């Protein structure tokens, strides 16, 4: 796997590749705008081009943008749905301009309308976005959830619904957050191979575009979205060895999103190396 991490954009987009390499990373994820605000400043075209060129020079072609936390494409309220969809299109446009191949986003919550209704609405939004961005290269990558509150996307059946109803599977895929999957009831610590086999059977392992590599602060199957630094949570050491040893995932980026951020990433990397994992 290609180890990466979520990085700050405080130095500007064009410095992201350099900052990633300094941390011993091979790729990276970032926010293209304030993740807790609807409005955003227009993207500086020169900065966008500078980022794309810097990434190419660094040999990085699998970076990702994480979409705003405010998006809820499963909302039953038309005004909130439209606001989310418009912001989603903006995120896709920004990713395309920045030369970023993946936009990772949380699927959404049903807010009392029921899981089937939310999944149908999310699927429709994704297909509309694929049509509205015809010719674009950026892929719509759905992140699995821990199943907290009314969030959908916590089960492989939910993800399979989105894949089966996609207008273009080449333009979409999934990001597996290891903490979320573990908290949603998939025992990665002891049954990682079973999880992969089930994913491959129901969806297709080729649609795993990325991983969010996080340990879990809480014990198995509590539906609590609380990340922990690698080796300090409840996921087994054997899981990490199995994940990085899986040849079918050798080219998939794995982005750290651990609590200490850029200060803690070196320790996360050192932990993986201590297990004999070559990064």
C-alpha positions in Angstrom: 0.0 0.0 0.0 1.0 3.6 -0.5 1.1 5.3 2.9 -0.3 8.8 3.1 -2.0 11.1 5.6 -4.4 14.0 5.9 -2.3 17.2 5.8 -2.8 20.9 6.6 -3.0 23.4 3.8 -1.5 26.2 5.9 1.5 26.4 3.5 -0.7 26.4 0.4 -1.8 23.6 -1.9 1.5 23.7 -3.9 3.5 22.8 -0.8 1.5 19.6 0.0 3.7 17.2 -2.0 6.9 18.5 -0.5 5.4 18.4 3.0 4.2 14.9 2.5 7.6 13.7 1.4 9.3 15.3 4.4 7.0 13.3 6.7 8.0 10.0 4.9 4.6 9.8 3.1 4.0 8.7 -0.5 0.7 10.5 -0.9 -1.7 12.8 1.0 -5.3 13.9 1.6 -6.4 17.5 2.3 -9.4 19.8 2.6 -9.7 22.2 -0.4 -11.8 24.6 1.7 -13.0 25.1 5.3 -14.7 21.8 6.0 -17.2 23.4 8.5 -18.4 26.3 6.3 -20.7 26.2 3.3 -19.1 29.2 1.6 -15.6 29.1 0.2 -13.3 31.5 -1.5 -12.8 30.9 -5.3 -9.9 28.6 -6.0 -6.8 30.5 -7.2 -6.1 29.2 -10.7 -2.3 29.7 -10.5 -2.2 27.9 -7.1 -4.2 25.0 -8.5 -1.9 24.6 -11.5 1.2 24.9 -9.1 -0.3 22.1 -7.0 -0.9 19.8 -10.0 2.7 20.4 -11.3 4.2 19.9 -7.8 2.4 16.6 -7.4 3.6 15.3 -10.8 7.2 16.3 -10.0 6.9 14.3 -6.7 5.5 11.3 -8.5 2.2 11.5 -6.6 -0.9 10.7 -8.6 -3.3 9.2 -6.0 -3.9 12.1 -3.6 -7.4 12.9 -2.4 -9.6 15.8 -1.2 -11.9 15.1 1.7 -15.2 16.8 1.2 -16.9 19.1 3.7 -18.4 17.5 6.8 -21.6 19.6 6.2 -22.7 17.6 3.2 -25.7 15.4 3.5 -26.8 13.9 0.2 -29.2 11.7 2.0 -31.2 14.6 3.6 -35.0 14.3 3.2 -35.3 18.1 3.2 -35.1 19.5 -0.3 -33.4 22.7 0.6 -30.7 21.0 2.6 -30.3 18.4 -0.1 -29.9 21.1 -2.8 -27.4 23.0 -0.6 -25.4 19.8 -0.2 -25.5 18.9 -3.8 -24.4 22.3 -5.0 -21.5 22.2 -2.5 -20.7 18.6 -3.7 -20.4 19.9 -7.3 -18.2 22.7 -6.1 -15.9 20.2 -4.3 -15.7 18.1 -7.5 -14.8 21.2 -9.6 -12.1 22.2 -7.1 -10.6 18.7 -7.2 -10.6 18.7 -11.0 -8.8 22.1 -11.1 -6.3 20.9 -8.5 -5.6 17.8 -10.5 -6.7 15.5 -7.6 -8.1 12.1 -8.7 -10.3 11.3 -5.7 -13.0 13.2 -3.8 -13.7 11.3 -0.6 -17.1 12.1 1.1 -19.4 10.8 3.9 -22.5 9.4 2.3 -25.0 11.1 4.6 -27.8 10.5 7.1 -31.4 9.7 6.8 -32.6 12.1 9.5 -35.6 9.9 10.2 -36.6 9.2 6.6 -35.3 5.7 6.7 -32.1 4.1 5.3 -33.6 3.0 2.0 -34.8 6.6 1.2 -31.4 8.1 2.1 -29.4 5.5 0.0 -31.7 6.1 -3.0 -31.2 9.9 -2.7 -27.4 9.6 -2.3 -27.3 7.3 -5.4 -29.3 9.8 -7.4 -27.0 12.6 -6.3 -23.9 10.7 -7.3 -25.4 9.8 -10.7 -26.5 13.4 -11.2 -23.0 14.6 -10.3 -21.4 12.1 -12.7 -23.6 13.5 -15.5 -23.1 17.1 -14.5 -19.3 16.7 -14.6 -19.1 14.7 -17.8 -15.5 14.6 -19.1 -14.0 15.1 -15.6 -11.5 12.6 -14.3 -12.1 12.9 -10.5 -13.7 9.9 -8.9 -16.6 10.1 -6.4 -15.3 8.0 -3.4 -17.8 7.1 -0.7 -16.4 6.6 2.8 -17.9 3.9 5.0 -19.3 5.0 8.4 -19.3 3.6 11.9 -23.1 3.6 12.0 -23.5 6.4 14.4 -26.8 8.2 14.7 -28.8 8.0 11.4 -25.7 7.7 9.2 -26.0 5.3 6.3 -23.0 3.6 4.7 -22.0 1.5 7.6 -22.7 -1.9 6.0 -21.4 -3.5 2.9 -25.0 -3.9 1.7 -25.3 -0.1 1.8 -22.1 0.3 -0.2 -23.2 -2.4 -2.7 -26.5 -0.6 -3.3 -24.5 2.5 -4.3 -22.2 0.5 -6.6 -25.0 -1.5 -8.2 -27.0 1.6 -9.0 -24.1 3.7 -10.2 -24.3 5.3 -13.7 -20.6 4.8 -14.2 -18.5 2.6 -11.9 -15.3 4.0 -13.4 -16.1 7.4 -11.8 -16.9 6.1 -8.3 -15.6 3.8 -5.6 -15.1 3.5 -1.9 -12.7 4.5 0.9 -12.6 2.1 3.8 -12.0 3.7 7.1 -10.6 1.0 9.3 -11.9 2.5 12.6 -15.4 2.9 11.1 -15.5 -0.7 9.7 -14.4 -2.1 13.0 -16.9 0.0 14.9 -19.7 -1.0 12.5 -19.3 -4.7 13.3 -16.6 -5.9 10.9 -13.9 -7.6 13.0 -10.8 -6.5 11.1 -8.6 -7.6 14.1 -9.4 -11.2 13.6 -11.3 -11.6 10.3 -9.8 -9.1 7.9 -9.6 -11.7 5.1 -13.3 -12.5 5.6 -14.1 -8.8 5.3 -12.1 -8.5 2.1 -13.7 -11.6 0.6 -17.2 -10.3 1.5 -16.4 -6.9 0.0 -15.1 -8.6 -3.2 -18.2 -10.8 -3.5 -20.7 -8.0 -2.9 -19.0 -5.1 -4.5 -15.7 -5.9 -6.1 -12.3 -5.2 -4.5 -11.3 -3.1 -7.6 -13.7 -0.4 -6.3 -11.6 0.1 -3.1 -10.0 3.4 -4.1 -8.4 4.3 -0.7 -8.2 3.5 3.0 -8.4 5.8 5.9 -5.9 4.2 8.3 -7.0 4.7 11.8 -6.9 2.7 15.0 -10.1 2.6 17.2 -10.2 4.2 20.6 -13.1 2.0 21.7 -13.7 -1.7 21.7 -15.3 -3.6 18.8 -18.7 -2.9 17.4 -19.7 0.2 19.6 -20.7 2.4 16.6 -18.4 5.1 17.9 -16.4 7.2 15.5 -13.3 7.8 17.6 -9.9 7.5 15.9 -6.7 6.5 17.8 -3.1 6.6 16.8 -1.8 3.3 15.3 -0.9 0.7 17.9 -2.6 2.6 20.7 -6.2 1.5 20.1 -8.1 -1.8 20.0 -7.2 -3.0 16.5 -4.8 -5.9 16.5 -1.2 -5.7 15.3 -2.0 -8.7 13.1 -4.5 -6.6 11.2 -1.9 -4.0 10.0 0.4 -6.8 8.9 -2.5 -8.4 6.9 -3.6 -5.1 5.4 -0.1 -4.1 4.1 0.6 -7.7 3.0 -2.5 -7.9 0.8 -1.1 -7.8 -2.8 -4.5 -6.8 -4.3 -4.2 -3.6 -2.3 -0.6 -2.8 -3.1 -1.3 0.3 -5.2 -4.1 1.6 -3.0 -3.4 4.8 -0.9 -3.9 4.5 2.9 -4.4 7.9 4.5 -3.6 8.4 8.2 -6.2 10.5 10.0 -5.0 9.9 13.6 -5.6 12.3 16.5 -2.2 14.0 16.7 -2.1 14.9 13.1 1.2 15.8 11.5 3.0 15.7 14.9 1.9 12.1 15.4 2.3 10.7 11.9 6.0 9.8 12.3 5.1 7.7 15.3 2.3 6.0 13.3 4.9 5.2 10.6 7.4 4.0 13.1 4.8 1.7 14.6 4.1 0.1 11.2 7.8 -0.3 10.5 8.2 -2.0 13.9 5.9 -4.7 12.7 8.2 -5.4 9.8 6.0 -3.5 7.3 7.9 -2.0 4.4 6.5 1.4 3.4 
